[in-house]
Amino acid sequence: MKTHKLYIILLLICFHFIVPQTRAQNVDLFKLQDQQDKKAAKEKTEVTTSIFKTTRIVNGQSIENTGAGILDIKISHRFGPLNQGSYNFFGLDQATMRLGLDYGVSNRLEIGIGRSTYNKEFDGFYKLRILRQSTGKVTMPISISLTSNAVWRTINSAPTAYPTNYSDQFSFANQMILARKFGDYFSLQFVPTMVHYNIVATKAIPNDLYSVGTGFRLRLSKRVNLTGEYYYQVTQFQGTYNSLSLGFDIETGGHVFQLFFTNSTGINESSFITQTTGQWGNGGVHFGFNISRVFKVVKHDQ
């Protein structure tokens, strides 16, 4: 009798410890299943990445953003025009530069500031992702971003017969970027643009200037891409020409080094879109390069 009581007591003790552990295990399994279901739902939509290899094609913005929590230090360099001949070493004796700091506030929002030697200009911009090209559960044929930039021109201006204001030195550019990646080898984007000047030289020149930009990327090899961009000015300053740039993106150890030729001296939007005076036909073309170095400033949860 005592033996049976002892067995019953041992069974109760075992039951006391085993049942709660079994219940806890069941709860964990349900949680794990929920996590797997959520992950599977997310995996049904595949977002298209690497439409372009960098956040700028040459001078202008691409559809790409700097990653969340990433600081991108950019150095943009343009030599003088080739048609200056051997005396100026075909433009290599001269240089125009821009130093920029771009930061990814989130996966959708990028902000940046810069300083150019051309007209001693300061600029600031933001770029916001609206839609992203994707396939699967949610199908989106194109990516769309909005970007705006402001430029402050600080070079000493020639004296005028009329009073000037501090705000007269500002210009602004508003753009919509529409892009699509056609497989792994070709990407294309269109950029409707409006540039606004607070003050213009004559009444014949409108304050709002409209243009349409286009850019492409053609993959040549695993690490080399041919790139180009062209901005057609619907309205333009007299004596200016449409900006055309062609170059190569070379991937080196996670970074992209850009080499190119462009007929634009200025580097920010209002400068290269509406103030380009060089012509490809007479050698008014600049050799240049863009380099960048990225740093992770803030770690974001995936």
Sequence and secondary structure as in RCSB ss.txt:
>XXXX:A:sequence
MKTHKLYIILLLICFHFIVPQTRAQNVDLFKLQDQQDKKAAKEKTEVTTSIFKTTRIVNGQSIENTGAGILDIKI
SHRFGPLNQGSYNFFGLDQATMRLGLDYGVSNRLEIGIGRSTYNKEFDGFYKLRILRQSTGKVTMPISISLTSNA
VWRTINSAPTAYPTNYSDQFSFANQMILARKFGDYFSLQFVPTMVHYNIVATKAIPNDLYSVGTGFRLRLSKRVN
LTGEYYYQVTQFQGTYNSLSLGFDIETGGHVFQLFFTNSTGINESSFITQTTGQWGNGGVHFGFNISRVFKVVKH
DQ
>XXXX:A:secstr
 HHHHHHHHHHHHHHHHHHHHHHHHHHHHHHHHHHHHHHHHHHTEEE   SSSSSBSSSSB S    BTEEEEEE
EEEEEEGGG GGGGGGTT EEEEEEEEEESSSSEEEEEEEETGGGEEEEEEEEEEE  EEESS BS EEEEEEEE
EEE S     SS   GGGGEEEEEEEEEEEEETTTEEEEEEEEEEEESS SSTTS SEEEEEEEEEEEE SSSEE
EEEEEEEESS  TT   EEEEEEEEEETTEEEEEEEES    SHHHHHH     GGGT  EEEEEEEEEEE S  
  
